[in-house]
Amino acid sequence: MRTICFYFQVHQPLRIKPYRFFDIGDDHYYWDDYSNKSIIRKVAQKCYLPMNALLLDMINHYNGKFKVSFSISGVCLDQFESYAPDVLESFQKLVATGHVELLNETDAHSLSALASKTEFNRMVNAHKEKIKRLFNGYEPKVFRNTELIYSDKIGEMVADMGFEGMLTEGAKHILGWKSPNFVYENNINPNLKILLKNFQLSDDIAFRFSNKSWSDYPLTTEKFGKWLNAVPKEQETVNLFMDYETFGEHQWVETGIFEFMKALPNMVFSQTDFTFSTPYEVVKGGKPIAKINVPVPISWADEERDLTAWLGNDLQNEAFAKLYELEDKVKKIDDPEIQRDWSYLQTSDHFYYMCTKFFSDGAVHSYFSHYDTPYDAFINYMNVLSDFILRVESKVKEMQAT
Amino acid sequence: MKVLMFGWEFPPHISGGLGTACYGLIKGLNVHNQEVIFVVPKLYGDEEPLADFVNASDVEVDYREKKFQDTWANLTYLEINSYLVPYLGQEEFEKYTDYTLHHRSDIEETVFSNKFEFSGKYGKNLMEEVARYALVATQIAKVKDHDLIHAHDWLAYPAAIAAKEISGKPFIAHIHATQFDRAGQGGASGPVYEIEKAGLRAADHILAVSHLTKKVVVEKYGVNPDKVSVLHNAVLDASIIKSEIQKHVPEKIVTFLGRITYQKGPEYFVEAAKKVIQRDPNVRFVMAGNGDLLNKMVERVAELGMGTKFHFTGFLKGKDVDDMYAISDVYVMPSVSEPFGIAPLEAVRHNTPVIISKQSGVAEVLRNAIKIDFWDVDAMADAIFGLLHYPSIAKMFKELGSEELKNLKWEHVAAKLVTVYEKLHNQKP
């Protein structure tokens, strides 16, 4: 039996407001409530609400034979609770059908797996608890790290926490001649099964769908069915992993992306021998074909599929190092606001905004960033971090005094 | 004495120090009962009525008159291939160089229009505006009675030269900055430099804002030193500014405030900061301002791993500037080349001790400041550390500095200027 595994990443960072040097030591609220709220509302209208409604219809229509999975970051869930309870409710309805799987991740969509095992564990558990609370006691079995970041070591930590499966990128430089369409095992702990993204077929939908200069434009379900049939018979699982915002936000409604998804299951059932499965079903059902060897972390970002989008220049490394220097001190502080900011400051997007890879020719890679330049992003973040450090230091002193 | 003065900007609408200096000078001249006709390309109407202001945008010029055409013909050699605008760096400059080279307007286009609306800014049509400004000057020199012509920086030299053609009165070229200060390591060349040379050659007398600048004028422009007088700048108000602002960080603050360009030496400040932080982590450094080296400085700060102790504020104006001076414990001006540099005097008014480079004109008038070579990062770090840790020296500088400031008055400067005026006037009856 061959199967398609859909996984959608649902994430919105908590963006930092313009925070000036003069604010350091004075203003301890860092978050841009207005823009965070308006972005959540905008994406809710364009993507989350219509796509959730469509998926619910499809799941009901095919009686559970069509199924998907989500990883919704904790920082995004927090914003749904504050700004979009209607969106949260629509996700709850989806999960209640029993045909939607939720994955576990780090609560703040952080890079903590690269910094500290303790902090990584704390973040994973915080997300687990949040999902349990918001989704009627739901317990995820499969893990997805921020931006599909994975290495043998990270896999080992995830296995130690009791997860049975984990998702990552089917990066070419890791796979070589191997196919992403099998289940693999972690190199250190074979109890952890690894699902790899088929980036060819995933990106046909996520990135190329509306690209008119693409030779295969327009993408129809028939065409997609032919490509699925072209996958060699012995290869069992096609993992289609993408940002959920693909639907209606990256690919606008006018491109026909909703119609494509609506028509997809019927085509799959009638013209191919594929079914749909969720990650945990794949982990349970498929036999692992081999160990996968990933000594250096990979991710799903950019051509390089590495960490350079977040930790590739001096600005990012400096911000990252200064942030995690605080871990031991923060751990000792019992203060909900310190803990909240400590989490939200770790969100990977803050480091992504400082990326200069796309900046070399002056053409800023601005789609995902609200800053004019990576330098502005760095300056603003460091101002906030400087204030945060002052707060942490003063709390520590307070505690020592008592 | 009736002085026909050509400037380029005037408070409150200014983008550089030139307008402020003109303002101070005119206030000083008023004290000495000098009559000033002050011409600017564009007036906004909210200028303080200190002079007989002439708005060049309002002056009618009949472009068909032969004398205008001669002036124009002399000016159309202007080309742009150098640092044109004193307040921009190379990258920003290149953005509009291309435009200007390919969009040169010709006089024929506007032969029947009588007035030209100047922007009075430092924009992409700057060279054209400078040339048109000279045309207007011809007209003004004809209708406005005057004894002397006084022009501020190269932007106004063509106007002064044109005015002198008409009235034959002595022309004083005032140098606030030269192209050598602006161009940096590359040295000066191109049309701005050519205009400066032509202006200094045509001038009957030259005023330099410092001995440093006089030296440049003599050595690089081949001017006879006897023709050059030094006229330092002053401060409009020497009173100590009491600020309400409270600083919110426990650390001491060391500040750089100015354009982040080669001329201002920001990289030496960054390197000195690192040396200080290594010895004393309880210091914050602030680089306030904007410029083409900003991103390079941000990268260097990250590379040196001091991002939580070294902050960038971007361009500051108004109250933010005052607040920045007020919360600073040390102000540093590490300029590579600074004809004068008024900012340290502002710092002194806020009771903030200053460190200035020996390569700045202000070092000639401010005795109670630490002076270092801009490139001597170790000396800069030592000076910062000393001012932060040895209160006696900081206190001494505060007291003596503010005392010294009281003598730096524009009316004293103007008194000296009047003697220059008189000498020149008597030479050429």
Boltz contact constraints between the chains, C-beta under 6 A:
constraints:
  - contact:
      token1: [A, 21]
      token2: [B, 286]
      max_distance: 6.0
  - contact:
      token1: [A, 21]
      token2: [B, 311]
      max_distance: 6.0
  - contact:
      token1: [A, 21]
      token2: [B, 313]
      max_distance: 6.0
  - contact:
      token1: [A, 24]
      token2: [B, 249]
      max_distance: 6.0
  - contact:
      token1: [A, 25]
      token2: [B, 248]
      max_distance: 6.0
  - contact:
      token1: [A, 25]
      token2: [B, 249]
      max_distance: 6.0
  - contact:
      token1: [A, 26]
      token2: [B, 248]
      max_distance: 6.0
  - contact:
      token1: [A, 314]
      token2: [B, 299]
      max_distance: 6.0
  - contact:
      token1: [A, 314]
      token2: [B, 302]
      max_distance: 6.0
  - contact:
      token1: [A, 314]
      token2: [B, 303]
      max_distance: 6.0
  - contact:
      token1: [A, 315]
      token2: [B, 302]
      max_distance: 6.0
  - contact:
      token1: [A, 318]
      token2: [B, 302]
      max_distance: 6.0
  - contact:
      token1: [A, 318]
      token2: [B, 305]
      max_distance: 6.0
  - contact:
      token1: [A, 318]
      token2: [B, 307]
      max_distance: 6.0
  - contact:
      token1: [A, 322]
      token2: [B, 308]
      max_distance: 6.0
  - contact:
      token1: [A, 375]
      token2: [B, 295]
      max_distance: 6.0
  - contact:
      token1: [A, 375]
      token2: [B, 298]
      max_distance: 6.0
  - contact:
      token1: [A, 379]
      token2: [B, 312]
      max_distance: 6.0
  - contact:
      token1: [A, 382]
      token2: [B, 307]
      max_distance: 6.0
  - contact:
      token1: [A, 382]
      token2: [B, 308]
      max_distance: 6.0
  - contact:
      token1: [A, 385]
      token2: [B, 308]
      max_distance: 6.0
  - contact:
      token1: [A, 386]
      token2: [B, 308]
      max_distance: 6.0
  - contact:
      token1: [A, 389]
      token2: [B, 308]
      max_distance: 6.0
